[in-house]
Amino acid sequence: MIRLPPPLFGVDSHFSTPPPNMYWNAVYYPNWRIYRDQPPVSLNFDVISHVFYAFAWVKPDGTVYLSDEWADAQIQVAGAGDVPATQGCLNSFALLKKKYTKLRIVLSVGGGGKGSEPFAQVAANQASRERFAQTALGLVQQFGIDGIDIDWEHPSDARQGQDYIALLTTLRAYLPAPQYVLSSALPAGEWALQHINLGHASSYLDMVNLMSYDFSGPWVPKSGHQAQLYTPQVPHCPEAAISCHSAVSYMIRQGVPPGKIVLGVPAYGRSFTGSQGVGDSYSGHAGEEGTFEYRDLPRPGATEYVDGQVGAAYSLGGDGGFITYDTPQTVGMKANYVRQNGLGGLFYWTGTGDASAHTEKDRSLVYNGFLGLFPQ
């Protein structure tokens, strides 16, 4: 039987300020999901504290702009119940905020590939940093949302690391706390984080969204877990030594307050065909660019397993071979880890890749993450 938690973030939420044991349970919502019949109202906001709306982009002169103005502000978006239909996903989220009064909507700027390319140039110049902050604030005010998330993947040397902090400094001046949320998504690998003074950066941030996934993929020589909670006693390769725990520990050693760290959960699996498990050779990858959405896992004919020692799940068989992903059991382990270590909470890339938190609660990562953060 599924336990029914109180809707801490929903319409009946009675907290005027977050109590000491409040944790964030946040999702990223990619704007392109509106084209797959997943409007904002498809999410279960009784168990979601923040939505990071992905993505806005930035021009080389620092101007932040909507990456898909049709999806973001113009397309007809369905409503549900007492949330009316409207034009554009950002406007739909603004309407949802009126119903779910504790919900925070944060505009995420950047993303992988093209989305992050201009950051180094923009952050290196004071005038473009100012333009970035001014135009970002303009979008926040235009749509009646709550803040900005910086997803620069990622500063590649010490100078860019300094410029990243300079950008955060400028943004915080334009988006003061606590009126506005300022967050940043950062990778889990020390090779990427080493260029940033993380303690200094975190002083400007409300939330540090730790992208604690993609530890394994097509770039590794042997198949492995992509989001393991703990490092195995004998990692089969250097990449297999990274884990949620190793990344969190590194951030805390670098001066990031634990309560600002939000642990990332992938709502997708990575496929290794021709592999029988961790440390095995593989012949290729199945799915869309080697991935399957969690909502489509396990694959027909596959068997699902959980490795309770490292906190990782996977399936074998079917058309995906060995697929590494999270399940309600491993998300429960991660939620418990958050509580034991005083972290800020969990986030999911993406909320739309999850099983429905409305109709498949026993299978939903977001819903079961909430249960783990707020046990009855």
C-alpha positions as CSV (number, residue, x, y, z in Angstrom):
1,M,0.0,0.0,0.0
2,I,1.2,3.5,-0.8
3,R,1.5,5.9,2.1
4,L,-0.2,9.2,1.5
5,P,2.1,12.0,2.7
6,P,0.8,15.4,3.6
7,P,1.1,17.8,0.6
8,L,3.9,19.8,2.1
9,F,4.4,21.8,-1.1
10,G,0.8,21.8,-2.2
11,V,-2.4,23.8,-1.8
12,D,-2.8,22.7,1.9
13,S,0.8,23.6,2.8
14,H,0.7,25.5,6.1
15,F,4.3,26.5,6.5
16,S,5.0,30.2,6.4
17,T,8.7,29.5,6.4
18,P,10.4,26.2,5.8
19,P,10.9,24.3,9.1
20,P,14.3,22.9,10.0
21,N,13.4,19.5,8.6
22,M,12.2,20.8,5.2
23,Y,13.9,19.3,2.2
24,W,13.6,20.3,-1.4
25,N,12.2,17.8,-3.9
26,A,12.7,19.6,-7.2
27,V,12.4,18.7,-10.9
28,Y,13.7,20.0,-14.2
29,Y,11.1,20.6,-16.8
30,P,12.5,20.8,-20.4
31,N,10.4,23.2,-22.5
32,W,10.4,20.7,-25.5
33,R,8.2,18.3,-23.5
34,I,5.1,20.4,-24.4
35,Y,5.5,18.9,-27.9
36,R,5.2,15.4,-26.3
37,D,1.9,16.1,-24.7
38,Q,3.4,16.7,-21.2
39,P,2.1,20.2,-20.2
40,P,3.1,21.7,-16.8
41,V,-0.1,20.4,-15.2
42,S,1.1,16.8,-15.9
43,L,3.4,17.1,-12.8
44,N,2.3,16.3,-9.3
45,F,2.9,19.5,-7.4
46,D,1.9,18.1,-4.0
47,V,5.4,16.6,-3.9
48,I,7.4,19.2,-5.8
49,S,9.1,22.2,-4.2
50,H,10.8,23.7,-7.2
51,V,10.6,23.4,-11.0
52,F,13.7,24.4,-12.9
53,Y,12.5,25.4,-16.3
54,A,15.0,24.4,-19.0
55,F,16.3,26.2,-20.8
56,A,16.8,29.9,-21.6
57,W,19.9,30.7,-23.6
58,V,22.4,33.5,-23.6
59,K,23.8,35.5,-26.5
60,P,27.5,36.4,-26.7
61,D,26.7,40.0,-25.6
62,G,25.1,38.6,-22.4
63,T,21.4,38.9,-23.3
64,V,19.4,36.1,-21.8
65,Y,16.6,35.0,-24.1
66,L,13.9,32.3,-24.4
67,S,15.3,29.3,-26.4
68,D,11.8,28.5,-27.8
69,E,9.5,31.4,-27.6
70,W,6.6,29.4,-29.1
71,A,6.8,26.7,-26.3
72,D,7.7,29.2,-23.6
73,A,5.2,32.0,-24.2
74,Q,2.8,31.3,-27.2
75,I,1.6,27.7,-27.6
76,Q,-1.8,26.8,-26.3
77,V,-1.1,24.9,-23.0
78,A,-3.7,22.7,-21.4
79,G,-5.0,23.3,-17.9
80,A,-6.5,21.0,-15.4
81,G,-9.1,21.4,-12.6
82,D,-9.1,25.0,-11.4
83,V,-5.8,25.7,-13.3
84,P,-6.9,27.3,-16.6
85,A,-5.5,26.8,-20.0
86,T,-3.1,29.5,-21.2
87,Q,-0.5,30.4,-23.8
88,G,3.1,29.3,-23.1
89,C,4.5,27.0,-20.5
90,L,6.0,29.7,-18.4
91,N,2.6,31.4,-18.2
92,S,1.1,28.0,-17.2
93,F,3.7,27.6,-14.4
94,A,2.9,31.2,-13.2
95,L,-0.8,30.1,-12.9
96,L,0.2,27.0,-11.0
97,K,2.1,29.1,-8.5
98,K,-1.2,30.8,-7.6
99,K,-2.7,27.4,-6.6
100,Y,0.5,25.9,-5.1
101,T,1.6,28.8,-3.0
102,K,4.9,27.2,-1.9
103,L,6.0,26.2,-5.4
104,R,9.0,28.0,-6.8
105,I,9.7,28.3,-10.5
106,V,13.3,28.9,-11.5
107,L,14.4,29.7,-15.1
108,S,17.5,27.6,-15.9
109,V,19.9,29.3,-18.3
110,G,22.4,27.2,-20.4
111,G,22.4,23.4,-20.6
112,G,24.7,21.1,-22.4
113,G,26.3,21.8,-25.8
114,K,25.0,25.0,-27.5
115,G,23.4,26.3,-24.4
116,S,26.7,26.6,-22.5
117,E,28.9,27.8,-25.3
118,P,28.6,31.6,-24.8
119,F,29.1,31.5,-21.0
120,A,32.9,31.8,-21.0
121,Q,32.8,34.9,-23.2
122,V,29.9,36.5,-21.3
123,A,31.3,35.8,-17.8
124,A,34.7,37.3,-18.7
125,N,33.3,40.8,-19.2
126,Q,31.7,43.1,-16.7
127,A,29.4,44.8,-19.2
128,S,28.1,41.4,-20.5
129,R,27.7,40.1,-16.9
130,E,25.5,43.1,-16.2
131,R,23.5,42.6,-19.3
132,F,23.0,39.0,-18.3
133,A,21.7,39.9,-14.9
134,Q,19.5,42.7,-16.2
135,T,17.9,40.5,-18.9
136,A,17.6,37.5,-16.6
137,L,15.8,39.6,-14.0
138,G,13.6,41.0,-16.8
139,L,12.4,37.5,-17.7
140,V,11.8,36.5,-14.1
141,Q,9.6,39.7,-13.6
142,Q,7.9,39.3,-17.0
143,F,6.6,35.8,-16.1
144,G,6.1,36.2,-12.4
145,I,8.6,33.5,-11.4
146,D,11.1,33.1,-8.7
147,G,14.7,33.1,-9.8
148,I,17.5,31.9,-12.1
149,D,19.5,28.7,-12.3
150,I,22.9,28.8,-14.0
151,D,23.7,25.6,-15.9
152,W,27.2,26.3,-17.4
153,E,28.7,23.0,-18.3
154,H,31.3,24.0,-17.2
155,P,34.2,26.4,-16.4
156,S,37.2,24.7,-18.0
157,D,40.1,26.5,-16.3
158,A,40.9,28.6,-13.3
159,R,40.2,31.9,-15.1
160,Q,36.7,30.7,-16.1
161,G,36.2,29.5,-12.6
162,Q,36.8,33.1,-11.3
163,D,34.6,34.5,-14.0
164,Y,31.8,32.1,-13.0
165,I,31.9,33.5,-9.5
166,A,32.0,37.0,-10.9
167,L,28.8,36.2,-12.8
168,L,27.1,34.8,-9.7
169,T,28.2,38.0,-7.8
170,T,26.5,40.2,-10.4
171,L,23.4,38.0,-10.5
172,R,23.0,38.1,-6.7
173,A,23.1,41.9,-6.7
174,Y,20.2,42.0,-9.2
175,L,18.3,39.0,-7.6
176,P,18.7,39.6,-3.8
177,A,17.8,36.9,-1.3
178,P,15.4,35.8,0.0
179,Q,13.1,37.5,-2.6
180,Y,14.7,35.5,-5.5
181,V,16.2,32.0,-5.8
182,L,19.7,31.7,-7.3
183,S,20.9,28.2,-8.0
184,S,23.5,26.5,-10.2
185,A,23.8,23.0,-11.6
186,L,27.3,21.6,-11.2
187,P,28.9,18.3,-12.4
188,A,30.0,15.6,-10.0
189,G,33.5,15.0,-11.3
190,E,36.4,16.7,-9.4
191,W,38.1,17.1,-12.8
192,A,35.3,19.6,-13.7
193,L,34.8,21.2,-10.2
194,Q,38.5,21.8,-9.5
195,H,38.5,25.2,-11.4
196,I,35.8,26.7,-9.1
197,N,36.2,28.0,-5.6
198,L,33.1,26.1,-4.5
199,G,32.9,27.6,-1.0
200,H,33.0,31.1,-2.4
201,A,30.5,30.3,-5.2
202,S,28.1,28.7,-2.8
203,S,28.0,31.9,-0.7
204,Y,26.0,33.5,-3.5
205,L,23.7,30.4,-4.1
206,D,20.6,29.2,-2.4
207,M,20.9,25.7,-4.0
208,V,23.8,23.8,-5.6
209,N,22.2,21.2,-7.9
210,L,24.8,18.4,-8.0
211,M,24.4,16.5,-11.2
212,S,25.3,13.2,-9.6
213,Y,24.6,11.0,-12.7
214,D,26.3,10.1,-16.0
215,F,29.2,8.5,-14.1
216,S,29.1,5.9,-16.9
217,G,28.1,6.0,-20.5
218,P,29.5,5.5,-24.0
219,W,32.8,7.2,-23.0
220,V,33.8,4.4,-20.6
221,P,35.7,1.3,-21.5
222,K,33.5,-1.1,-19.5
223,S,29.8,-0.8,-18.5
224,G,29.1,0.5,-15.1
225,H,26.5,2.2,-12.9
226,Q,25.6,5.8,-13.9
227,A,24.4,7.1,-10.6
228,Q,25.7,4.9,-7.8
229,L,25.3,6.3,-4.2
230,Y,28.5,4.8,-3.0
231,T,31.9,3.9,-4.6
232,P,32.4,0.1,-4.7
233,Q,35.2,-1.4,-2.7
234,V,37.1,-2.3,-5.9
235,P,36.1,0.0,-8.8
236,H,36.7,-1.7,-12.1
237,C,38.0,1.5,-13.7
238,P,38.8,5.1,-12.6
239,E,35.3,6.3,-13.7
240,A,33.7,3.7,-11.5
241,A,35.2,5.3,-8.4
242,I,33.0,8.3,-8.6
243,S,29.7,8.2,-6.7
244,C,27.1,10.5,-5.2
245,H,28.9,10.2,-1.8
246,S,32.3,11.0,-3.3
247,A,31.0,14.1,-5.0
248,V,29.1,15.3,-2.0
249,S,32.1,14.8,0.2
250,Y,34.3,16.7,-2.1
251,M,31.9,19.7,-2.2
252,I,31.7,19.8,1.6
253,R,35.5,19.6,1.9
254,Q,35.6,22.6,-0.4
255,G,33.3,24.6,1.8
256,V,29.9,24.1,0.4
257,P,27.3,24.1,3.2
258,P,25.6,20.6,3.2
259,G,22.1,22.2,3.4
260,K,22.6,23.9,0.0
261,I,23.5,20.7,-1.8
262,V,20.6,19.1,-3.8
263,L,21.4,15.6,-5.0
264,G,20.6,14.8,-8.6
265,V,18.6,11.7,-9.7
266,P,18.4,10.6,-13.3
267,A,14.9,9.8,-14.6
268,Y,16.5,7.9,-17.5
269,G,18.7,4.8,-17.9
270,R,21.9,4.3,-19.9
271,S,22.0,1.3,-22.1
272,F,25.0,-1.1,-22.8
273,T,24.1,-3.8,-25.3
274,G,26.0,-7.0,-25.3
275,S,26.9,-6.5,-21.6
276,Q,26.0,-8.8,-18.7
277,G,26.7,-6.2,-16.0
278,V,29.1,-3.9,-14.3
279,G,32.7,-4.2,-15.5
280,D,31.7,-6.1,-18.6
281,S,32.5,-5.2,-22.2
282,Y,29.7,-4.0,-24.4
283,S,29.0,-3.8,-28.1
284,G,26.8,-0.7,-28.4
285,H,23.8,1.2,-27.0
286,A,20.1,1.1,-27.4
287,G,17.3,3.7,-27.0
288,E,17.5,7.4,-27.9
289,E,21.2,8.3,-28.0
290,G,21.9,5.3,-25.7
291,T,19.2,6.2,-23.2
292,F,15.7,5.1,-22.2
293,E,13.4,7.3,-20.2
294,Y,12.7,5.8,-16.7
295,R,9.0,5.8,-17.5
296,D,9.8,3.1,-20.2
297,L,11.9,0.9,-17.9
298,P,12.4,-1.9,-17.3
299,R,12.2,-3.0,-21.0
300,P,9.9,-5.8,-22.0
301,G,11.5,-9.2,-21.2
302,A,14.1,-7.6,-18.8
303,T,14.6,-8.3,-15.1
304,E,15.3,-5.5,-12.7
305,Y,17.9,-5.7,-9.9
306,V,19.1,-3.5,-7.0
307,D,22.7,-3.5,-5.7
308,G,22.1,-2.5,-2.1
309,Q,25.8,-2.2,-1.3
310,V,26.5,0.7,-3.7
311,G,22.9,2.0,-4.0
312,A,22.3,1.4,-7.7
313,A,19.7,-0.3,-9.8
314,Y,19.8,-1.9,-13.2
315,S,18.1,-4.3,-15.6
316,L,19.3,-7.1,-17.8
317,G,17.6,-8.5,-20.9
318,G,15.1,-7.2,-23.5
319,D,16.2,-4.8,-26.2
320,G,18.4,-2.6,-23.9
321,G,21.0,-5.1,-22.6
322,F,22.4,-3.8,-19.3
323,I,20.6,-0.6,-18.4
324,T,21.7,1.4,-15.4
325,Y,19.2,3.7,-13.7
326,D,17.5,4.6,-10.4
327,T,14.3,2.9,-9.0
328,P,12.1,3.8,-6.0
329,Q,14.3,1.7,-3.8
330,T,17.5,3.5,-4.7
331,V,15.9,6.9,-4.6
332,G,14.7,5.9,-1.1
333,M,18.3,5.2,-0.2
334,K,19.4,8.6,-1.6
335,A,16.6,10.4,0.3
336,N,17.8,8.7,3.5
337,Y,21.4,9.8,2.7
338,V,20.1,13.4,2.3
339,R,18.5,13.3,5.7
340,Q,21.4,11.6,7.4
341,N,23.9,14.1,6.0
342,G,21.8,17.3,6.3
343,L,21.7,17.9,2.6
344,G,19.2,20.2,0.9
345,G,17.1,17.6,-0.9
346,L,16.8,15.8,-4.2
347,F,16.2,17.0,-7.8
348,Y,15.3,14.9,-10.9
349,W,16.5,15.3,-14.5
350,T,13.7,15.3,-15.6
351,G,10.3,15.4,-14.0
352,T,8.8,14.5,-17.3
353,G,11.0,11.3,-17.7
354,D,9.5,9.9,-14.5
355,A,6.6,7.5,-14.2
356,S,3.5,9.4,-13.5
357,A,3.3,10.7,-9.9
358,H,-0.5,10.9,-10.3
359,T,-1.2,7.3,-11.6
360,E,1.9,5.2,-10.9
361,K,2.9,6.4,-7.4
362,D,4.5,3.1,-6.5
363,R,6.8,3.5,-9.4
364,S,7.4,7.2,-9.5
365,L,10.9,8.4,-8.5
366,V,9.7,11.9,-7.6
367,Y,6.9,10.6,-5.4
368,N,9.0,8.0,-3.6
369,G,11.8,10.5,-3.2
370,F,9.3,12.7,-1.4
371,L,8.2,9.7,0.8
372,G,11.9,9.2,1.7
373,L,12.5,12.8,2.6
374,F,9.4,13.0,4.7
375,P,8.9,9.5,6.2
376,Q,5.7,8.9,8.1
